[in-house]
Amino acid sequence: MNTSSSHPAGSLRVLVTVCIAAVILPLNFVSGAVATPAIARELGGSAQALSWITNSFMLTFGCFLMAAGALADEIGRKKVFISGVSLFALLSLLQAFSNSLLWMDVLRGAQGIAAAGALAGGAAALAQEFDGAARTRAFSLMGSSFGVGLAFGPFLAGLLIAHFGWRAVFFSATVIALIALLNGASKMRETRNPQASGIDWPGTVTFTAMLALLTWALMAIPQYGVQSTQVVALLAGAALLLVLFVGVELRVKQPMLDLSLFRYIRFIGVQALPLATGFCFVVLLVILPMLFIGVRGLSEERAGLMMMALSVPMLIVPLLAAWLTRWISAGVLCTAGLVIAAAGLGWLSQAVLAQNVTAMIAPMLLIGIGTGLPWGLMDGLSVSVVPKERAGMATGIFSTTRVAGEGISLAIVGAILAAMSHRALAAHFSSGELSQAAQRLATGNLTVTQQLIPEASTAQLQQLYAASLHPLLLCLMAITLFSALVVLLALKGNHQESDQVTAAGQKDLSP
């Protein structure tokens, strides 16, 4: 293994290349959310189809992360990274020229697979290129790159849409990916794991199919109802595949997911962290742009600027969290962060109910600060709570839990918001297609909602949307507080405040 001192110029080029590539992953996620209202205006499509613009990317990204890591070990880290980034660039370009929402959703799903390859290959390449403290700094910089994409993605997307249209968002992703490849991909060394035992295909297929059916079921609930034949069949299929997946993983020699790690209570507690941040932070990256653009009528540019109140703390707070572990245990810091985020959600719910856009900035900032504390520590915790020889598998499981959990949380929150919207509309209107109108209102599409319910005014729909979002935010607050309790109990008396929970814990694996 080479160190940074062995090839300083080449190693630096590799680091910059991976960091540039790391920017586009969260940038692509948040940009897609900001661009959805503009895409809907031009391409149309059902509420479910529009939701897949975000969900299909997150679903495939989460499903294929561990498989991509195994593939990188098998055929080469450089090869998987370059292939992932190149395919990502091509698919972004195709999205920019897309004139079909169905084709857009398919491309977004394929892009999630490419993103998994780029992330897995890039992270493995850095691990081979650097040693010791240099490796810690390299992964810290990669994590900071994720923060940059997350923080400035909404504003950049809004700026591009306002001046050049939504297609410019996907053109920009292509350009950034090409810059990454041209900068230093050729400087990467090709490395493999000589002990690699191949990909657990049965586990990968059953796990991916299970998550796909579960997400599909959750997204179908608003349209068909939780007791409908279609939803029940999808949920039953997901449950069956889960049983098959567990059976496969218990029998296969080299499992994709080592279930024995869940014997460690601290490891289970760490898995609660990305699930909590999915509900208290990631879902807001999708819901709030719909509120600002679709419901309140703000421009994409101003909405992107507003979203920075939520995401900019991710540039600073994770670094602060790693520094604070010198005096405060990581478990306590993570718990405190979730409690702060929960308080911000409660505060935000009141501002939403009052329909005061300006008053939403402060609670959004508080949510970003609170989420930033566990965000900066949970990667390091995922490794430190298991025996050292199981660290690689623990990281893979944690990454999958994070990204797949974020996709599931988006589907759950979308279903709840549609149900709340249906209840609000049914209390005031008896005519029109209430089910379809509720789905449109939940995605912030007031124009189509008014077409379905002609007697509804814009002011009425804005008020009903606020009345629907208010209890949803309180539900998210309750989930976040419950997660904080789980984390506190599971990590009580831990010893993660050692060197293992350092700036290396900043390596964010999602937007």
C-alpha positions in Angstrom: 0.0 0.0 0.0 1.3 3.4 -0.9 1.1 6.4 1.4 0.7 10.0 0.6 4.4 10.5 1.2 5.2 7.9 -1.5 3.4 9.7 -4.3 2.5 13.1 -2.9 1.4 14.7 -6.2 -0.5 11.6 -7.5 -2.1 11.0 -4.1 -3.3 14.6 -4.0 -4.8 14.3 -7.5 -6.6 11.2 -6.4 -8.0 12.8 -3.3 -9.2 15.9 -5.3 -10.8 13.6 -7.9 -12.7 11.6 -5.3 -13.8 14.7 -3.4 -15.1 16.3 -6.6 -17.0 13.1 -7.3 -18.3 13.1 -3.7 -19.8 16.6 -4.2 -22.2 15.5 -7.0 -23.9 12.7 -5.0 -25.7 14.9 -2.4 -25.9 17.6 -5.1 -27.8 15.2 -7.4 -30.2 14.2 -4.6 -31.2 17.7 -3.4 -31.2 19.1 -6.9 -33.7 16.5 -8.0 -36.0 17.5 -5.2 -35.7 21.2 -6.0 -36.3 20.5 -9.7 -39.3 18.3 -9.3 -41.9 21.1 -9.4 -40.4 22.5 -12.6 -40.2 19.0 -14.1 -43.9 18.5 -13.2 -44.9 21.7 -15.0 -43.2 20.5 -18.2 -43.6 16.7 -18.3 -46.7 16.3 -16.1 -47.2 12.9 -14.6 -48.9 11.4 -11.5 -47.8 12.2 -8.0 -46.3 8.7 -7.6 -44.3 9.1 -10.8 -43.0 12.4 -9.6 -42.0 10.9 -6.2 -39.9 8.3 -8.0 -37.6 11.1 -9.3 -36.1 11.1 -5.8 -37.1 7.7 -4.5 -35.7 5.6 -7.4 -32.3 7.2 -7.0 -32.2 6.6 -3.2 -33.6 3.1 -3.5 -31.0 1.7 -6.0 -28.2 3.7 -4.3 -28.9 2.0 -1.0 -29.5 -1.4 -2.4 -26.2 -1.6 -4.4 -23.7 0.0 -2.1 -22.5 -3.2 -0.5 -22.6 -5.1 -3.8 -20.5 -2.3 -5.4 -18.0 -2.6 -2.6 -17.7 -6.3 -3.2 -17.3 -5.7 -6.9 -14.6 -3.2 -6.3 -12.6 -5.7 -4.2 -13.2 -8.3 -7.0 -12.4 -6.5 -10.2 -10.5 -3.4 -9.0 -11.3 -0.2 -7.1 -10.1 2.2 -9.9 -12.2 0.4 -12.5 -15.4 0.5 -10.4 -14.9 4.2 -9.5 -14.2 5.3 -13.1 -17.1 3.2 -14.4 -19.5 4.6 -11.8 -18.6 8.3 -12.3 -18.6 7.8 -16.2 -22.0 6.2 -16.1 -23.3 8.8 -13.6 -22.2 11.6 -16.1 -23.9 9.8 -19.1 -27.1 9.2 -17.2 -27.2 12.9 -16.1 -26.8 14.0 -19.7 -29.6 11.7 -20.8 -31.9 13.1 -18.0 -31.2 16.6 -19.3 -32.6 15.6 -22.7 -35.5 13.5 -21.3 -39.0 14.3 -22.5 -40.7 11.4 -20.6 -41.3 11.2 -16.8 -41.2 7.4 -17.0 -37.8 7.5 -18.8 -36.6 10.1 -16.2 -37.5 7.7 -13.3 -35.8 4.8 -15.0 -32.6 6.9 -15.6 -32.7 8.1 -12.0 -32.8 4.5 -10.8 -29.9 3.5 -13.0 -28.0 6.6 -11.7 -28.3 5.3 -8.1 -26.4 2.2 -9.2 -23.7 4.3 -10.8 -23.5 6.5 -7.6 -23.0 3.3 -5.5 -20.1 2.3 -7.7 -18.6 5.8 -7.6 -18.8 6.0 -3.8 -17.7 2.4 -3.1 -14.8 2.6 -5.6 -13.7 6.1 -4.5 -13.7 5.3 -0.8 -11.8 2.1 -1.3 -9.3 3.9 -3.6 -8.6 6.5 -0.8 -8.1 3.7 1.7 -5.5 2.2 -0.5 -3.8 5.5 -1.3 -3.3 6.8 2.2 -2.2 5.4 5.6 -2.6 6.4 9.2 -3.3 10.1 9.9 -3.2 10.9 6.2 -6.1 8.5 5.6 -8.1 10.1 8.4 -7.6 13.5 6.9 -8.5 12.2 3.4 -11.8 10.7 4.6 -12.5 13.9 6.5 -12.1 15.9 3.3 -14.3 13.5 1.5 -17.0 14.0 4.2 -16.6 17.7 3.9 -17.2 17.4 0.1 -20.5 15.7 0.9 -21.3 18.6 3.1 -20.5 21.1 0.4 -22.9 19.3 -2.0 -25.6 19.1 0.6 -25.2 22.7 1.7 -25.1 24.5 -1.6 -27.0 22.0 -3.8 -30.5 23.6 -3.2 -29.2 27.1 -3.9 -27.2 26.0 -7.0 -30.2 24.1 -8.3 -32.6 27.0 -7.7 -30.2 29.4 -9.5 -29.8 27.1 -12.5 -33.6 26.5 -12.8 -34.4 30.2 -12.4 -32.0 31.2 -15.2 -31.6 28.2 -17.5 -34.4 25.8 -16.7 -34.5 22.4 -14.8 -32.4 20.6 -17.5 -29.4 22.7 -16.6 -29.4 21.0 -13.2 -28.5 17.7 -14.9 -26.1 19.2 -17.3 -24.2 20.7 -14.3 -23.9 17.2 -12.7 -22.5 15.9 -16.0 -19.9 18.7 -16.1 -18.8 18.1 -12.5 -18.5 14.4 -13.1 -16.3 14.9 -16.2 -14.1 17.4 -14.3 -13.6 14.7 -11.6 -12.6 12.1 -14.3 -10.3 14.5 -16.2 -8.6 15.8 -13.0 -6.9 12.7 -11.8 -8.7 9.4 -12.5 -5.6 8.3 -14.5 -3.4 8.8 -11.4 -5.3 6.2 -9.4 -3.6 2.8 -8.9 -5.6 -0.3 -9.6 -5.9 -2.4 -6.5 -7.9 -5.5 -5.7 -8.5 -7.7 -2.6 -6.7 -11.0 -3.3 -9.0 -12.7 -0.8 -12.2 -11.4 -2.4 -14.8 -14.1 -2.7 -17.2 -12.6 -5.2 -20.6 -11.0 -4.8 -23.4 -12.5 -2.8 -25.9 -12.4 -5.7 -28.7 -14.3 -3.9 -28.5 -11.9 -1.0 -28.2 -8.8 -3.3 -31.2 -9.8 -5.4 -33.5 -10.7 -2.5 -32.5 -7.6 -0.6 -33.0 -5.2 -3.5 -36.3 -6.8 -4.5 -37.5 -6.6 -0.8 -36.7 -2.9 -0.6 -38.3 -2.2 -4.0 -41.5 -3.9 -3.0 -41.6 -2.2 0.4 -41.0 1.3 -1.2 -43.6 0.6 -3.9 -46.2 -0.4 -1.3 -45.6 2.7 0.8 -45.9 4.9 -2.2 -49.1 3.1 -3.4 -50.9 3.6 0.0 -52.1 7.2 -0.8 -53.7 6.1 -4.1 -55.1 2.7 -3.2 -55.3 2.6 0.6 -53.5 0.5 3.1 -56.1 -2.3 3.0 -56.2 -2.5 -0.8 -55.3 -5.8 -2.5 -52.3 -4.2 -4.3 -50.7 -2.7 -1.2 -51.3 -5.9 0.9 -49.8 -8.0 -1.9 -46.7 -5.8 -2.1 -46.2 -5.8 1.7 -46.6 -9.5 1.8 -44.1 -9.9 -1.0 -41.6 -7.7 0.8 -42.1 -9.7 4.0 -41.5 -13.0 2.2 -38.4 -11.6 0.5 -37.1 -10.5 3.9 -37.5 -14.0 5.3 -35.7 -15.4 2.2 -32.9 -12.8 2.5 -32.3 -13.7 6.2 -32.3 -17.4 5.2 -29.8 -16.8 2.5 -27.5 -14.7 4.6 -27.5 -17.3 7.4 -26.4 -20.0 5.0 -24.1 -18.4 2.4 -20.3 -18.6 3.1 -19.6 -14.9 2.5 -22.8 -13.0 3.2 -23.6 -9.6 1.9 -24.8 -8.7 5.4 -23.4 -10.4 8.5 -26.4 -10.7 10.7 -24.3 -11.7 13.7 -23.3 -8.1 14.1 -26.8 -7.3 15.4 -26.0 -9.2 18.5 -24.1 -6.1 19.7 -26.7 -3.7 21.3 -24.4 -0.8 20.6 -24.4 -1.6 16.9 -28.2 -1.6 16.9 -28.1 1.7 18.6 -25.8 3.2 15.9 -28.2 2.0 13.2 -30.9 4.2 14.8 -28.9 7.3 14.0 -29.2 7.3 10.2 -32.8 6.3 10.5 -33.4 9.3 12.8 -31.5 11.7 10.6 -33.5 10.4 7.7 -36.8 11.4 9.4 -35.7 14.7 11.0 -33.5 16.0 8.2 -33.3 14.2 4.8 -37.1 14.2 4.3 -37.2 18.0 4.8 -34.8 18.3 1.8 -37.7 17.0 -0.3 -40.8 18.4 1.5 -39.7 21.9 2.1 -38.8 22.8 -1.6 -42.4 21.6 -2.4 -43.7 23.9 0.3 -41.7 26.9 -0.8 -42.1 26.5 -4.5 -45.3 24.7 -5.1 -47.5 26.0 -2.2 -46.0 29.4 -1.2 -45.1 30.3 -4.8 -41.5 31.3 -4.2 -39.0 31.2 -7.0 -36.6 28.2 -7.3 -33.8 30.6 -6.6 -35.3 32.0 -3.4 -36.4 28.5 -2.3 -32.8 27.2 -2.7 -31.5 30.1 -0.6 -34.0 29.3 2.1 -32.9 25.7 2.1 -29.4 26.7 3.0 -30.6 27.5 6.5 -31.2 23.8 6.9 -28.1 22.4 5.2 -25.2 24.9 5.8 -24.7 23.7 9.4 -23.6 20.5 7.9 -20.3 22.2 6.9 -19.5 23.2 10.4 -21.3 21.2 13.1 -19.9 17.7 12.2 -16.4 19.1 12.7 -17.4 20.6 16.0 -18.9 17.3 17.1 -15.7 15.4 16.5 -13.8 18.1 18.5 -16.3 17.9 21.4 -15.8 14.1 21.8 -12.6 15.0 23.8 -14.9 16.0 26.7 -18.3 14.5 26.0 -19.1 11.0 25.0 -20.3 10.4 21.4 -23.5 8.8 22.7 -24.5 11.8 24.7 -23.6 14.2 21.8 -25.7 12.2 19.4 -28.6 12.1 21.8 -28.4 15.9 22.4 -28.3 16.5 18.7 -31.4 14.5 18.1 -33.2 16.3 20.9 -32.2 19.7 19.5 -33.4 18.6 16.0 -36.7 17.5 17.6 -37.1 20.9 19.2 -36.5 22.5 15.8 -39.2 20.3 14.2 -41.7 21.3 16.9 -40.8 25.0 16.3 -41.0 24.6 12.5 -44.5 23.0 12.8 -45.8 26.2 14.5 -44.2 28.4 11.8 -45.8 26.2 9.1 -49.2 26.4 10.7 -48.9 30.2 10.9 -47.9 30.2 7.2 -45.0 32.4 8.0 -42.1 31.6 5.6 -39.6 34.0 7.2 -40.3 32.4 10.6 -39.3 29.0 9.3 -35.6 30.0 8.9 -34.7 29.9 12.6 -36.2 26.4 13.3 -34.6 25.1 10.0 -31.3 26.3 11.3 -31.8 24.6 14.6 -32.7 21.3 12.9 -29.5 21.6 10.8 -27.4 22.2 13.9 -29.0 19.4 15.9 -28.7 16.9 13.0 -25.1 17.9 12.4 -24.0 16.5 15.8 -24.8 12.8 15.1 -24.1 13.3 11.4 -20.4 14.0 12.2 -20.0 11.0 14.5 -22.1 8.1 13.4 -19.7 6.8 10.7 -17.0 6.5 13.3 -19.4 5.0 15.8 -20.5 2.3 13.3 -17.0 1.0 13.3 -16.0 1.5 16.9 -19.0 -0.5 18.5 -17.9 -3.8 16.9 -14.7 -5.8 17.1 -12.0 -4.4 14.9 -11.9 -7.3 12.5 -15.6 -6.8 11.7 -15.2 -3.1 10.9 -15.4 -3.5 7.1 -18.7 -5.3 7.2 -20.1 -2.9 9.9 -19.3 0.1 7.6 -21.1 -1.6 4.7 -24.2 -2.4 6.8 -24.3 1.1 8.2 -24.0 2.7 4.8 -26.8 0.5 3.5 -29.0 1.3 6.5 -28.4 5.0 6.0 -29.2 5.3 2.3 -31.9 2.7 2.1 -33.4 4.0 5.3 -33.6 7.5 3.8 -35.4 6.2 0.8 -37.9 4.3 3.0 -38.4 7.4 5.2 -39.2 9.5 2.2 -41.9 7.0 1.1 -43.4 6.8 4.6 -43.5 10.6 5.0 -45.0 11.0 1.5 -47.8 8.5 2.4 -48.5 10.2 5.7 -48.7 13.7 4.1 -51.0 12.4 1.4 -53.3 10.9 4.1 -53.3 14.1 6.1 -54.1 16.1 3.0 -57.0 13.8 2.1 -58.4 14.2 5.6 -58.1 18.0 5.4 -59.7 18.2 2.0 -62.5 15.8 2.9 -63.4 18.0 5.9 -64.0 21.0 3.6 -65.0 19.6 0.2 -67.3 16.8 -0.9 -67.1 17.1 -4.7 -64.2 16.5 -7.0 -61.6 13.7 -7.0 -60.4 14.0 -3.4 -58.0 11.1 -3.5 -56.1 12.4 -6.6 -56.4 16.0 -5.3 -54.8 15.0 -1.9 -51.9 13.4 -3.7 -51.3 16.5 -5.7 -51.7 18.7 -2.7 -49.1 16.6 -0.8 -46.6 17.2 -3.6 -47.3 21.0 -3.5 -49.1 21.1 -6.9 -51.9 23.6 -6.2 -52.7 24.1 -9.9 -53.7 20.5 -10.6 -55.4 20.3 -7.1 -57.6 23.3 -8.1 -58.5 21.6 -11.4 -59.6 18.6 -9.5 -61.5 20.7 -6.9 -62.7 23.8 -8.8 -64.4 25.4 -5.8 -61.1 25.5 -3.8 -59.2 28.8 -3.7 -55.4 29.1 -3.6 -55.6 30.6 0.0 -57.8 27.6 1.1 -55.4 25.1 -0.3 -52.4 26.8 1.3 -54.1 26.7 4.6 -55.1 23.1 4.2 -51.6 22.1 3.2 -50.2 23.9 6.3 -52.8 22.1 8.5 -51.6 18.8 7.0 -47.9 19.4 7.3 -48.2 20.6 10.9 -49.1 17.2 12.4 -46.6 15.5 10.2 -43.8 17.6 11.6 -45.0 16.7 15.1 -44.9 13.0 14.1 -41.3 13.5 12.9 -40.5 15.2 16.2 -41.9 12.2 18.1 -39.9 9.7 16.0 -36.7 11.8 16.5 -37.2 11.9 20.3 -37.9 8.1 20.4 -34.7 7.6 18.4 -32.8 9.8 20.8 -34.0 7.6 23.7 -32.9 4.4 21.8 -29.5 5.9 21.1 -29.0 7.0 24.7 -29.9 3.6 26.2 -27.9 1.6 23.6 -24.7 3.8 23.8 -24.9 4.4 27.5 -21.5 4.0 29.1 -19.7 3.5 25.7 -16.1 4.2 25.1 -16.3 5.6 21.6 -14.9 8.9 22.7 -11.5 7.4 21.9 -9.4 8.0 18.8 -11.8 5.9 16.8 -14.4 8.7 16.9 -12.5 11.3 15.1 -12.7 13.4 12.0 -12.9 10.1 10.1 -16.4 10.0 11.3 -17.3 12.8 9.0 -17.4 10.5 6.0 -21.0 11.0 5.0 -22.4 8.4 2.7 -25.5 10.2 1.6 -27.0 13.5 1.0 
